[in-house]
Amino acid sequence: MELIVADSAGKTLFPLADFELDMDAGWGDGVDNTFDLIVRDPDAPLPEAAWRVFADGTEMGGRVEGFELKTGRASSELHWKGSTWTGVLAKRLLWPDAGQDWLTLSGDANAVLRRAIERLGLRSFFSVPDGDAGVAVSHRCSRDVPDAWTNLRLAMKSAGLRLDAKWVDGSCELQALPVTDWRGRVDSDLVGFDLTSDLLVTNHLKAAGKGELASRQVVDVYADNKGNAGTSKAMAGVFELEEYYDANNSEGDDLRDQAMDRLKDMQAEGGVKVTVGEGVSFGLGDIVEARHYSPNVTVSVEISSRVTAATGAGVAVTYGASPGTTKIG
């Protein structure tokens, strides 16, 4: 395979056949939505800002944002570095209009994508198919988490969709596609996993808001052993894990809601690294199942990251996820 290098407007410059590409896309711990490209062609120039490098018809590639030249006594390496398509979105904000608390994304999913790309000023980089997705989405972008990648992903998820991308003629085409539930549709022998499970996580969060010393507003929120959050203590003694949260600009219901959201985010059960056999491919947001027979463990997960390693000789992909359902025994 080869990569295509294009300028900041998407005009093809030259191909690359001798390279090593490492990139990741998705969300969660350890995912930075970047790529590192080792360019082995001795005639390749230093890249310019916002050049594009991609494999046509795939999601592989992104926007060049820098380079690193490593030299030694006998050899040197030129690295092009930048953001994958998810990283380009993650570095832009869907900020509410002046005087508004929220920016609402609503309507047909593909129409929402078109309006968002227009709002971000990225029509020269991203494209969206002309047709409708046939599914309506509704999502509010807040000032607390305003990045475009998170909000567009959650907008699609609100209607059972996922955000898909592929490079077509120098631009990155975004499309809303249905989430695929692969459970029972892929031979479990083709799907392997490395599972880490947290048996105890923070289940008592003490959040402090506005005020000073003893007059400072404080709320306590709790989680039970199933990850449900509330205001009543559920875990005590050796099972209780406490943590302090400083929210000094919040008060009242806003302080409680912030604490509740933060505690819910802390209820992750661990992580899953998913490996798949030849010819099996998943999209970010798809649901897959993997099994281990001794001990008997079945894991159903939402694919949340995709790590790609590519050379001119081929491509290898590893998936990451957070477990949605873990069944033991």
N, C-alpha and C positions, 0 to 999 in steps of 0.2 A: 504494500500500500504506500501511498505518498500523501504528503500534506501540501496544501496550497497556501501560499503567502500572498496576502492582498494588502493594499494600502488602507488608510483610514476611511476611505470612501467605499471600500469593497472591490476596488479594481485589482484584478489579478496581476501579480508581479512575477512570481516564479514558483516552481514546485520544489519540495524537499523530499528526497528519497532516503537519505542517510541521517537518521535522527533517533532520539530516545525521548518519548513524551510521557510524563507522569502528571495526572490531573485528578482532581476530585470535585464532586458536585453533590449538593444536598444540604442537610442541616444536622445540628447536634454537635456533641463534643468531638473535637479533633477534626472537624470539617471546616476548611478555610476557603473552599471554592476558588482555588488557584491552579495554575499549571506551571510546570518547569519543563522546558524543552531544550535538550542538548542538540545543537546543530553541528553535525559532523562534516558537512560540506565545506571544504577549505575555501571555496570561492564565495560563500555566503557573506553578505555585508552585516554590519551592525544594524539592528532594527531601529525603526523610528517609532515615535509615540503613536499608540492606537492602531498600529498595524494589526491585521488579523491573520491568524494561522488556523487552519481547519482541515478536516477530512470531509469532503463533500458527501452529503447524504447521511451524515452521522452527527452526533452531538459533540464530537471530539474537537477541541480547539478553544479559542477565545481571543481576547484583546491583549496585545503586548503592552506592558507597562514599564518594562525595564530589562536590563541584561546584566549578566555577570560573566566576566572573562577570567578564567582560572589558568594561570600559566605555571609551567614547571620547567625543569632543565631539558626534558626530552619531548614534552607534549603540552598541549593547551586544550581547554574546553570552553566553548561559547554557549552560555545558557541564556535563552530568552525566557523571561518570566512575565506572568500576567494573570488576568482573571478569566475563569471559565464563564460561560453564559450566565450561570447562576451568580457568579461573583460580580459580573457587570451590574446585574439587578440589585445585588446586595449593597453595592456602593452608591445607590441612588435612593432618594427618599420620596415616598408618596405622602407629602406633608399636607395636613388640612389647610384649607383656605383661611385667610385672615379672619379672626373672630369666630372660627368654628373649632369645636372640640374634636371633630371626626372628619374624615374623608370617606364617603360611602362609595363602595364599588358595587354596582348592581346592574342587572340586565343579562342578556345572552353572554355566555362566557367568552366567546371570541371577540364580541363587541367590547366587553370590559377590557380585554387585553389590548385591543387597538387604541382605546381611549387612554389607557395607562401609558402605553408606549409614546403616544402623542404628547401627553402631559409631561413625560420625562425628557422629551426632546431626543429620543433614541430611534426615530424612524429610519435613519440611515444605517443603523446597526441591526435592529430587529424588524421582522415582518410578521404578519398574521394572515392566515388564509382569508379570502374574501367571504366565504360562506359562514353561516351561523353554526355554532356548536349544537344548537337545539336544546340546550340546558341553561336555565337561569341561575345566576349566583347572586349572593348578597353578603357583603362583608364590610365592616367598619375598620378603617386604618386609624390608629391612635397616634398621639404624639409620643407615647412611651416606646412603641416599637414601630417606627415609620419606614423601615427599609422595604424596598419594592419586592425583593425576593420573598421575604416572609409573608407579606400581605397578599401578593398575587397567588402564592402557594396556598395560603389559607382560604382565599376567596374561592379557588377551585375546589378545595377539599370540602367546603361548605355544601357543595352539590354533588359529592361523590366523584369529583374529577381530579385529574392530576395535570401538572404543567409539563409538556413535552417540548423538545427542541431538536432541530436538525439544521445543518448548514446547507443552504441552497443558493448557488450563484453569488457567493460572496456576502450574503446576509444570513442571520440566524433566525430561522422561522419558528415562532412560538405557536403552540396549539393546545387547546383544552381537549383532553381525551379522558374517557371513563377509566376509573381505577379498575384494574383487573384483579380479581381474587383467584389466585392460582392454586388454592387448596383443593386437593383431589384431582387437579388437572395436570400436574407435573409429577412424575415418578419421584418419590421421596429419596430414592437412591441417588438421584442426580443433584440433590440439594444437601449440602453439609453445613454445619454451623459450629462456631465456638461461642459458648454461652457463658456469660458472667451474670450471677444473680445476687442481688443485695437483699439479704434476709432482714436487715434492720437499716432504716434510713431515718433522717430527721422527721420526727412525728409531733414535735411541739415547737412552735415558732413564737418567740416573744418579739413583737414589733413595737418600736418606740417612735412616736411621731413628734408633733410640735410641742414646745414647752421646754422648761429647764428643770433639771434635777428631779425632785419629788413631785413637781407639778407637771411633769412631762406626760403626755397621753401615751398609754400603753395598752395594747390588746394582745391576747393570747389566742392562738388558733392551734388546732390539733388534727392529727390524721390517725385513722385506724389501720389495722393490718391489711386492709384491702385497698388503701390509698385514698379513702374518702375523707375529705376535709370538713371540719366544722368547728364549733366553739365549745364542745364538751370533750374533756380529756378521755382518751380511749386507751392509751398505753401508759403504764406506770412501772415504777421500780426498775428492774434490769432491762426492761423493754423500751424505756423512754429515752429518746435522744433529743436534746434541746439545742436550739440555736437562736442567736440574737440577730435581729434585722433592724438596721438604722434607716428609718424613713422620716427624717426630721422635717420634711416639707408637707407632710400629710396629717390629716386629722379626721375624726369622726368616721363616717361610713367609708370614705376613701381610704383611710388607713387600714380598716378591717379588710376591705376588698383587695388592697394591695398585698396584705399579709396572706390572705387566703390564696390568691393566685400564685404567690411565691412558694407557699407550702405545697400546693398541687404540683408545681414544677419539680419539686424535690422528691416526688414519690416514684421516680423512675425505678424500675425493677432491676436494672443492670444494662447490659448491652449484648448485642449479637453480631458476630461477623459471619456473613453468609457466603459460601462458595458454591458455584454451580458448575454443572458439566457442560461439555461442548454443545453449542447450539441453543443454550437456554439463556434468555435475556429478560430482564425486568425493568420496569420504569420506576422512577422515584414516586413513592406513594402506593405502589402495588402491594398486595398482601400475598405472602408465601408461607409455606409450612415446611418444617424440617423435623426429622425424628431421629432419636437415638434409642436403641432397643435394650441396652443393659448398662446403666439403669434406664428404665422406660420413661423417656422424656419427649414430649411433643411441643414444639414451639411455633406459634403463629405470629408473624411479625409484619410490620409495615416497613417497606424498604425506604430508608432515610438517607442513604449515601451510596455513591457509586465511585469507586476508585479505579482509574484506567491506566494501564501501562501499555504503551504501544511503541513499536519500532517499524521499520520498513518491512519486517518479516511477519508481523502479526500483532494481535491485540489480546490482552488478558484483562478481565474485569473482576473485581471483588466488590461485594455489596455489604453495607452495614445497616443495622436496624436497632430499634429498641423493641423489646418483646411486648407484644400486645397481650398474648395469652400464653402462659406456660403451664402445661399439664404434666404432672409427674405421677408415674404409676399407672 
